Amino acid sequence: MADAAGISVSSLIRRRVLGAPPPRATRRPSISHEMASRLLVELGRIQETLRAGLVRGDLSPSNPAVIAALRDLAELRAVCLEAMGRTP
């Protein structure tokens, strides 16, 4: 309950002993910003690897799988940025 309220256990006990109402629960983000930023970095690395393959000629720019992969990576990066509160 203390974690949900965003206060220490001792503060919660003090409120209970003194008869004060328990604090309202605080809203916490449903996503870890640290994990979203790590995912964003990894998605960027994958995207750069695909682009490097296109530049070297290992991959064909007309390959539908490559086009779809780049589009999906761009969409995933946009979702991560939105989850972190940033605009893509």
C-alpha positions in Angstrom: 0.0 0.0 0.0 2.9 2.3 0.7 4.3 1.8 -2.8 0.9 2.5 -4.3 0.6 5.7 -2.3 4.1 6.8 -3.2 5.2 7.3 0.4 7.5 5.5 2.9 6.3 2.7 5.1 7.0 4.7 8.2 4.8 7.6 6.9 2.0 5.2 6.2 2.3 3.7 9.7 2.3 7.1 11.3 -0.9 8.0 9.4 -2.6 4.8 10.6 -1.5 5.3 14.2 -2.7 8.9 14.3 -6.0 8.0 12.6 -5.4 10.1 9.5 -6.9 8.9 6.3 -4.5 7.0 4.0 -3.1 9.1 1.2 -4.5 8.8 -2.2 -2.7 6.6 -4.6 -0.4 8.4 -7.0 -0.4 7.8 -10.7 2.7 6.2 -12.1 3.6 5.8 -15.7 2.8 2.4 -17.0 6.0 2.3 -18.9 9.6 2.6 -17.7 11.2 5.5 -19.4 14.6 3.8 -19.0 13.4 0.7 -20.8 11.7 2.7 -23.5 14.9 4.7 -24.1 16.9 1.4 -24.3 14.4 0.0 -26.8 14.7 3.2 -28.8 18.5 2.9 -29.0 18.3 -0.7 -30.1 15.7 0.1 -32.7 18.0 2.8 -34.0 20.8 0.3 -34.3 18.7 -2.1 -36.2 17.6 0.6 -38.6 21.1 1.8 -39.2 22.2 -1.7 -39.9 19.5 -2.1 -42.5 20.4 1.3 -44.1 24.1 0.3 -44.2 23.1 -2.9 -46.0 21.2 -0.8 -48.5 24.2 1.5 -49.1 26.6 -1.4 -49.4 24.3 -3.1 -51.9 23.8 -6.2 -49.7 20.1 -5.4 -49.6 17.8 -4.3 -52.4 15.8 -1.1 -51.8 13.0 -2.6 -53.9 12.7 -5.7 -51.6 9.3 -5.5 -50.0 10.6 -7.1 -46.8 13.2 -4.4 -46.4 10.7 -1.6 -47.1 8.3 -3.2 -44.5 11.1 -3.6 -41.9 12.1 0.1 -42.2 8.5 1.2 -42.0 7.9 -0.9 -38.9 11.0 0.3 -37.3 10.0 3.9 -37.8 6.6 3.2 -36.3 8.1 1.4 -33.3 10.4 4.3 -32.7 7.5 6.8 -32.9 5.6 4.7 -30.3 8.6 4.7 -28.0 9.0 8.4 -28.2 5.3 9.0 -27.5 5.4 6.7 -24.5 8.3 8.8 -23.2 6.2 11.9 -23.7 8.1 13.2 -26.7 6.9 14.0 -30.1 8.3 11.9 -33.0 
